[in-house]
């Protein structure tokens, strides 16, 4: 499976791609290492470039940039969090399956979590220009539709329950992102403090 072909398939023809994905046997380690890691890295690297080299333009103040050392710490933590979130989301998808008439399957659940994150991860490249962040959000919303299709194909969720299944999972994902966002902010803040302290020596 070529990663580029998988990206094109899941973004342009998700129904057909989920059918192909359903029969694949991929370990959690391989899925996270060979697919999730490089795609999640797109947003982390783009965000680092955007915040540390381009910056955010603030009226009457100018461009605000994150110190490079802090930017690197933030990018690494962001990448680690992305992988943790998608893995935990897979566990949640599997755990909630019986409540929505779906079939529990940890392997298939992780596939849904990882592959439905593709549109948002790809759009992460827009982080090079922080002002385009809204477009990343739109791409992530498309990922919700991709997830909905995946839940029906891989988890065998009945169509009449798939919408609510998707809504509950997204609510859980938002909760995870809020918690991990606070963690990221704490790490980034600590990095900035350490960088500032180093600069005073």
C-alpha positions in Angstrom: 0.0 0.0 0.0 1.6 3.2 -1.2 1.0 6.0 1.3 0.2 8.5 -1.4 -2.3 6.2 -3.0 -4.0 5.7 0.4 -4.2 9.4 1.0 -5.7 10.1 -2.4 -8.2 7.2 -1.9 -9.3 8.2 1.6 -9.7 11.8 0.6 -11.2 11.5 -2.8 -13.1 8.2 -2.8 -13.5 7.2 0.8 -16.3 4.7 0.3 -14.2 2.6 -2.1 -11.0 3.1 0.0 -12.8 1.8 3.2 -13.7 -1.3 1.3 -10.1 -1.9 0.4 -8.9 -1.1 4.0 -11.4 -3.5 5.5 -9.6 -6.6 4.3 -6.1 -5.4 5.1 -4.2 -6.9 8.0 -2.0 -4.2 9.5 -0.5 -4.2 13.0 -1.1 -1.2 15.3 2.6 -0.5 15.4 2.9 -0.5 11.6 -0.2 1.7 11.2 1.1 4.2 13.7 4.7 4.2 12.5 4.3 3.9 8.7 1.2 6.0 8.2 0.1 8.1 11.3 3.6 9.3 12.2 4.6 10.8 8.8 1.2 12.4 8.3 1.0 13.8 11.8 4.5 15.2 11.3 3.3 17.4 8.5 1.3 19.6 10.8 4.0 19.6 13.5 6.7 20.7 11.1 4.5 23.2 9.3 3.4 24.7 12.6 7.0 25.0 13.7 8.0 26.8 10.5 4.9 29.0 10.7 5.2 30.0 14.3 9.0 30.3 14.6 9.9 31.8 11.2 6.9 33.4 9.8 4.9 34.3 12.9 1.5 35.8 13.6 0.9 39.4 12.5 -0.7 41.4 15.3 -2.1 44.9 14.6 0.1 47.7 16.2 2.6 45.2 17.4 3.9 43.4 14.3 4.9 39.8 13.9 5.0 37.6 16.9 7.3 34.5 16.6 8.0 31.6 18.9 11.6 31.1 19.8 13.2 28.3 17.8 14.0 26.1 20.8 10.5 26.5 22.1 9.1 25.8 18.6 11.0 22.5 18.4 9.8 21.4 21.8 6.2 22.3 20.8 6.5 20.4 17.5 7.8 17.2 19.2 5.1 17.3 21.9 2.4 18.0 19.3 3.5 15.0 17.3 3.6 12.7 20.3 0.1 13.9 21.4 -1.3 13.4 17.9 -0.2 9.7 18.0 -1.5 9.2 21.5 -4.9 10.8 20.7 -5.5 8.7 17.6 -4.5 5.5 19.4 -6.9 6.3 22.4 -9.6 7.3 19.9 -9.3 3.8 18.4 -9.8 2.3 21.8 -12.9 4.5 22.3 -14.3 3.5 18.9 -13.9 -0.1 19.8 -15.3 0.3 23.4 -18.4 2.2 22.2 -19.2 -0.2 19.3 -21.7 -2.5 21.2 -23.7 0.6 22.3 -24.4 1.5 18.7 -25.0 -2.0 17.3 -21.5 -2.2 15.8 -19.0 -5.0 16.0 -16.1 -4.5 18.5 -12.8 -5.0 16.7 -9.7 -3.2 18.0 -7.8 -3.5 14.8 -10.6 -2.1 12.6 -11.3 0.6 15.2 -7.7 1.9 15.0 -7.9 1.9 11.2 -11.0 4.1 11.5 -9.3 6.5 13.9 -6.1 6.7 11.9 -7.4 6.9 8.3 -10.2 9.3 9.1 -7.6 11.7 10.5 -6.0 11.9 7.1 -7.7 15.1 5.8 -6.9 17.0 8.9 -3.3 15.8 8.9 -2.8 16.7 5.3 -4.3 20.1 5.8 -1.8 20.6 8.6 0.7 21.8 5.9 -1.3 25.1 6.0 0.2 25.7 9.4 3.1 27.3 7.6 0.7 30.3 7.4 -1.0 30.5 10.8 -3.7 32.7 9.4 -5.0 29.8 7.3 -5.7 27.7 10.3 -9.5 27.8 9.6 -8.9 25.8 6.5 -7.3 23.0 8.6 -10.5 23.0 10.7 -12.6 22.6 7.5 -10.5 19.7 6.4 -10.9 18.1 9.8 -14.7 18.4 9.4 -14.5 16.4 6.2 -12.6 13.8 8.2 -15.8 13.4 10.3 -17.7 12.3 7.2 -14.9 10.0 6.3 -15.1 8.5 9.8 -18.9 8.1 9.5 -18.3 6.0 6.4 -15.6 4.0 8.1 -17.7 3.2 11.1 -20.3 1.6 8.8 -17.8 -0.3 6.7 -15.3 -1.5 9.2 -17.2 -1.5 12.5 -20.5 -2.6 10.8 -22.4 0.1 12.5 -26.1 0.2 11.3 -26.8 3.2 9.2 -29.5 4.5 11.5 -27.0 4.5 14.4 -23.9 5.5 12.6 -24.5 9.2 12.9 -24.9 9.2 16.6 -21.9 6.9 16.9 -19.9 9.4 15.0 -21.2 12.3 17.1 -20.2 10.6 20.3 -16.8 9.7 19.1 -16.1 13.3 17.9 -17.3 14.6 21.3 -14.7 12.3 22.9 -12.1 13.4 20.4 -12.8 17.1 21.2 -12.4 16.3 24.9 -9.1 14.5 24.2 -7.9 17.5 22.2 -8.7 20.0 24.9 -6.9 17.9 27.5 -3.9 17.3 25.3 -3.9 21.0 24.2 -3.5 22.0 27.8 -0.6 19.6 28.1 0.9 21.0 24.9 0.5 24.6 26.2 2.2 23.6 29.5 5.2 22.0 27.7 5.5 25.0 25.2 5.3 27.4 28.1 8.0 25.5 30.0 10.1 25.4 26.9 9.8 29.2 26.5 10.7 29.8 30.1 13.8 27.5 29.8 14.8 29.3 26.6 14.4 32.7 28.2 16.4 31.6 31.3 19.2 30.2 29.1 19.3 33.5 27.2 19.8 35.5 30.5 23.0 33.5 31.4 
